Amino acid sequence: MSLSDRFYRGRVCLNVLAGSKQNARDIFTAAEGHVLVGVLSKNYPDLDSAEADMRDYAGLIDNALSIGLGAGDPRQSAMVATLAGRLKPQHVNQVFTGVGASRALLGDADSLVNGLISPTGTPGMVKIATGPLSAAQPDGVVSIDTAIALLKDMGGSSVKFFPMGGLACGEEYRAVAEACARNDFMLEPTGGITPDNVSAILDIALEAGVGRIIPHVYSSIMDPQTGLTRPSQVSELLLMVKERLG
């Protein structure tokens, strides 16, 4: 399945975490391929072990691999960029300042690379200081339109808006969605998204006119005992998407 086909009716693709290779396979089946399966770089002690394991994951799920940082950890940025270059996955999660390096190492424009921006408390303004050094400095705040332009300059594909706290920053999220629609840019809402609020979060983006949306639904659909994402809940999420898009 091509990356474009991952998006149900060209609009929505799920992003969920895999707790094992079999779990990744089960998730992929439950989502009928309309999913990017997250594997976190933070879970590996070194690059070589991460590369070998993630290559196995990619082979099981038609390369619907989403290389993750791990809770947006900026210390993982360089590792993620290097893995992206080695593995050529369909999706790469990055801090804002890691986007350019990831795109350069990928060597193509096909894979999706998001850039992490964070809420500020003011609709229309976002924090872009999310990198290894900049995250420790006073907040770098710019307009969402400027942030999107910078991401485009660096070869980014989408905004990863994190941490959202579900609908806790709803007005800020709506402003981000409207800017993504204005600038023909993808949107990836992330953080605190659950089966109870995901439909409202998706509706805000759809109503704003965002072309492509990748909601990240993580711990809320994972079994806390096993660390595995529940395939049944992935199926339910896909059903919700289908109901929204017809």
C-alpha positions, -999 to +999 in steps of 0.1 A: +000+000+000+014+034-010+017+062+016-012+080+000-034+049+003-028+049+041-052+078+044-088+066+044-106+085+016-074+106+013-080+124+046-073+104+078-046+079+088-043+066+124-010+065+143-007+040+172+021+023+191+031-013+188+042-032+218+056-061+199+060-074+163+029-095+165+011-065+180+022-044+150+008-070+126-025-072+145-028-034+146-021-032+109-048-058+101-073-041+125-068-008+107-070-023+073-037-007+065-049+028+073-024+032+100+012+042+108+026+020+135+049+037+160+081+022+173+100+044+198+137+049+193+140+056+231+134+020+238+167+009+222+202+011+237+219+019+204+214+027+167+223-008+154+199-027+176+171-001+168+178-004+131+177-042+130+145-044+151+127-016+132+137-032+099+118-063+110+088-042+120+087-025+086+089-058+068+058-071+087+036-040+080+043-030+045+067-003+057+039+015+076+066+023+102+065+055+122+099+061+139+091+078+172+112+099+196+095+088+229+073+114+245+088+140+223+122+136+239+146+160+221+176+139+230+164+113+206+164+137+176+198+127+161+190+090+165+157+093+148+172+112+119+199+086+114+174+058+116+152+076+090+182+077+066+189+040+071+154+026+070+134+050+047+102+045+067+069+060+057+067+083+087+092+101+109+085+120+142+108+148+149+114+178+171+111+211+152+149+215+147+154+179+136+132+182+105+159+194+080+184+167+090+158+140+087+147+151+053+183+153+041+192+119+054+160+104+039+171+117+005+136+118-009+103+137-005+081+106-001+083+098+036+063+120+060+084+140+085+065+160+111+079+188+133+069+191+169+054+224+180+038+230+214+009+250+229+017+284+244-017+294+260-024+318+232-044+307+201-024+313+169+010+313+187+031+282+191+064+271+207+091+259+183+119+256+207+116+218+210+151+207+200+179+192+222+193+226+231+164+250+224+140+231+247+161+242+277+159+278+267+131+304+272+102+295+249+107+304+212+072+315+203+061+324+167+028+325+149+015+292+136+017+304+100+054+312+105+060+278+121+044+261+091+065+282+067+097+272+086+087+236+085+081+238+048+115+254+043+131+224+061+113+198+041+087+190+067+053+174+059+032+182+089+027+198+122+028+176+153+009+195+179+021+182+213+013+180+242-024+187+237-038+172+268-068+160+248-091+190+244-074+210+272-061+235+246-090+232+222-090+268+210-053+267+203-057+234+184-085+249+164-062+278+154-035+253+144-060+233+123-072+265+105-036+275+098-028+240+084-059+243+061-048+278+050-013+266+042-022+232+027-002+214+054-009+181+073-018+180+110-009+155+136-028+161+169-009+143+198-012+139+235-040+128+257-061+116+228-086+089+239-115+070+224-137+095+243-123+126+227-107+115+194-139+121+174-142+157+186-105+163+179-109+148+144-140+169+138-123+201+146-096+194+120-121+182+093-144+213+099-114+236+095-107+220+061-074+203+069-064+181+039-048+152+058-049+144+095-029+118+115-043+115+150-019+099+175-038+076+199-014+060+223-016+049+259-054+052+261-058+021+239-029+001+254-032-027+279-013-014+309-003-049+319+012-060+286+021-027+269+002-039+238-022-017+218-056-034+217-065-043+181-102-042+189-099-005+198-080+002+166-109-013+147-132+009+166-111+040+157-112+030+121-150+026+122-152+061+137-131+075+109-153+058+083-185+072+099-170+107+097-158+104+061-186+082+047 
